[in-house]
């Protein structure tokens, strides 16, 4: 799952600014101020409400990515 988050890390913002310019980065980030975006912690907690129960957070550009992990039981032959 991908979404903007309201507490995007500074290194992600700096990378966005270098790639697209400071003005574009600032305009995009202002969207996180007026809309009810998740925090990174609340975005990660979404996994707890699914059968997967666990998730990792990473960033793809400016988007926060929640990767759900499925617990695969050991198969005994």
GITAGI-V842299 format. One line per field, one symbol per residue. phi: phi as a letter, one per 30 degrees, with the letter a starting at -180 (. if undefined). psi: psi as a letter, one per 40 degrees, with the letter a starting at -180 (. if undefined). burial: I if it has 24 or more other ideal C-beta (glycine too) atoms within 12 Angstrom, else O. Layout:
phi = ???
psi = ???
burial = ???
This chain:
phi = .badbdceeddddddddddcjddddddddddddccddddddddddeddccddibbccbbcidddcccdccdcddccd
psi = iiiiiefhiddddddddddeiddddddddddedeigiiidddddedddeiedeiiihihhbehhhhhhhhhhihhh.
burial = OOIIIOOIOOOIIOOIOOOOOOOOIOOIIOOIOOOOIIOIOOIIOIIOOOOOOOIOIOIOOIOIOIOOOOOOOOOOO
